[in-house]
Amino acid sequence: MLYQSAQDFKSPDQILGMADITLYGLTTCPHCKRTLEYLKTAKAEVEVVWVDKLEGEERKKVIDKIYSISKSYSVPLVVKGERWVLGFNREKLDELLRS
């Protein structure tokens, strides 16, 4: 499921665990879109959180979550369990998918 609006959004704690992988990104980010397409071609089950589609407190919670994971506000951020990849990097994404 792709979270398109705040109404579809679940809290950050609810998101993790719903799918194997969570992708945090912006709808205007070409690297985010390329990362999503790459994960889809790998047949990964992915929950996508489009940060720019969120508003208010929900957006703040997600941005805080992104920073708490990567110590950066950059996207795309791909999270699987305790492991994560920042940016589009095929080699690191492949490693994440195999873990």
C-alpha positions in Angstrom: 0.0 0.0 0.0 1.3 3.5 -0.8 0.5 6.2 1.7 -0.8 9.0 -0.4 -2.3 11.2 2.3 -2.4 11.8 6.0 -5.7 10.0 6.2 -4.0 6.8 4.9 -1.0 7.2 7.2 -0.4 5.1 10.3 1.9 6.2 13.1 5.6 5.5 12.5 5.4 2.7 15.1 2.6 1.0 13.2 4.4 1.2 9.8 7.4 -0.7 10.9 6.5 -4.4 10.9 3.6 -4.1 8.4 6.0 -5.0 5.5 9.5 -6.3 5.4 10.8 -3.0 4.1 9.7 0.7 4.6 10.7 3.4 2.1 10.6 7.0 3.2 10.6 9.4 0.4 9.2 12.5 -1.4 6.9 12.3 -4.4 9.1 14.9 -6.1 12.4 13.0 -5.5 13.6 11.1 -8.6 16.0 9.0 -6.5 13.0 8.0 -4.3 11.0 6.9 -7.3 14.0 5.0 -8.7 14.5 3.3 -5.4 10.8 2.2 -5.3 11.0 0.8 -8.8 14.1 -1.1 -8.0 12.6 -2.6 -4.9 9.5 -3.5 -6.9 11.5 -5.3 -9.5 13.2 -7.3 -6.7 9.7 -8.4 -5.7 10.2 -6.8 -2.2 7.1 -6.1 0.0 7.4 -2.4 0.6 5.5 0.1 2.6 6.0 3.6 1.1 5.7 6.7 3.2 5.6 9.9 1.1 6.7 12.5 3.6 5.5 15.4 1.6 1.9 14.1 1.5 1.8 14.2 5.3 0.8 17.2 7.4 1.2 18.6 10.8 2.1 16.3 13.7 2.2 13.1 11.5 4.8 14.7 9.2 6.9 15.8 12.2 6.8 12.3 13.7 8.0 10.8 10.4 10.7 13.3 10.0 11.9 12.7 13.5 11.8 8.9 12.8 13.9 9.4 9.7 16.5 11.4 11.6 16.5 8.9 14.5 17.4 6.1 12.1 19.9 7.7 9.8 21.0 10.9 11.6 20.0 12.7 8.4 16.9 14.2 7.0 17.8 12.9 3.5 15.6 10.6 1.4 15.2 8.0 0.1 15.6 6.0 3.3 15.0 2.3 3.1 14.6 0.4 6.3 14.5 -3.3 7.0 14.5 -4.3 10.6 17.5 -2.7 12.2 19.3 -2.1 8.9 18.9 0.8 6.5 20.1 2.3 3.3 20.2 6.1 2.6 20.0 7.1 -1.0 19.8 5.0 -4.2 22.6 2.5 -4.1 22.0 -0.8 -5.9 24.8 -2.6 -4.1 23.6 -1.6 -0.7 20.0 -2.2 -1.5 20.8 -5.7 -2.8 22.7 -6.4 0.4 19.7 -5.2 2.4 17.3 -7.4 0.4 19.5 -10.4 1.1 19.6 -9.8 4.8 
